Amino acid sequence: MTAVTDAAEVTRITKLVQQALDRRQPTGYRVEVEPGAVLQDDGWYHVVVRAENDVRTYDFYNVLAEAEAELQDEAKHRILLVPTIGNG
């Protein structure tokens, strides 16, 4: 797995992911893309996401799953969302 170093590509992927997340934000906190944390492996983008105060609820994982499905199924992007740990 390698970090994506093309700033324009990082911005493009980050924006796509954040838009997908914003369409389904949970109540009471936000899920956001970790700035600049985009990796690539075998044609897949791995995008690190975080929740305020490191919240890990059913809603958090549901948001990630729905956003991934939108990006992969509807938009045809090969993107996986990876939660970060301990960012509270």
PyMOL commands that set and color helices and strands:
alter all, ss='L'
color gray80, all
select helices_A, chain A and resi 7-22+52-54+58-74
alter helices_A, ss='H'
color red, helices_A
select strands_A, chain A and resi 2-3+31-41+44-51+79-83
alter strands_A, ss='S'
color yellow, strands_A
deselect
rebuild
show_as cartoon
